[in-house]
């Protein structure tokens, strides 16, 4: 392994860079979501899979098993009783894995912030990679958050090993600006052409 460490990992070359591109392309084109929907945000997220937004054309598919999922989508408030279950589900997911916190309840407790049993943000239980604020987040915000996560995956390197959770989480604005809406529309049109 010494030669491999010296030649490939410490000094990336054409082969390792090409392998990274192939692995990253395959991972970002087949993100499997495990939806942990507790409250009303999960109903809003179902619009993503409908014919109007059709998130499957971006390579995102919902899965019921944590052993097959890449992304854990947390929707709604997390109570202290649910935290061990959520940690177990996260532990069962294969690496590399990502967490998206959606809605004000998942991010900060939301309307239940004063409750003794609600955890004030899922980041106290799991490392969060993408925050999608709002009560209820719109389907466009979900898709924008997934596109930003795909951009991050495109730039990762597997040769040196995954660095773990994002150093700086991606925060999707509550209301998308005109430029962000245009970026989203361009991405959707590109996917329709393919």
Buried (B, 14 or more C-beta within 10 A) or exposed (E): EEEEEEEBBEEBEEEBEEBBEEBBEEBBEEBBBBBBBBBBBBEBBEBBBEEEBBBEEBBBBBBEEBEEBBBBBBBBBBBEEBBEEBEEBBEBBEEBBBBBBBBBBBBBBBEBBEEEEBBBBBBEBBBBBBBBBBBBBBBBBBBBBBBBBBEBBEEBBBBEEEEEBBEEBBBBEEEBEEEBEEBBEEBBEEEEEE
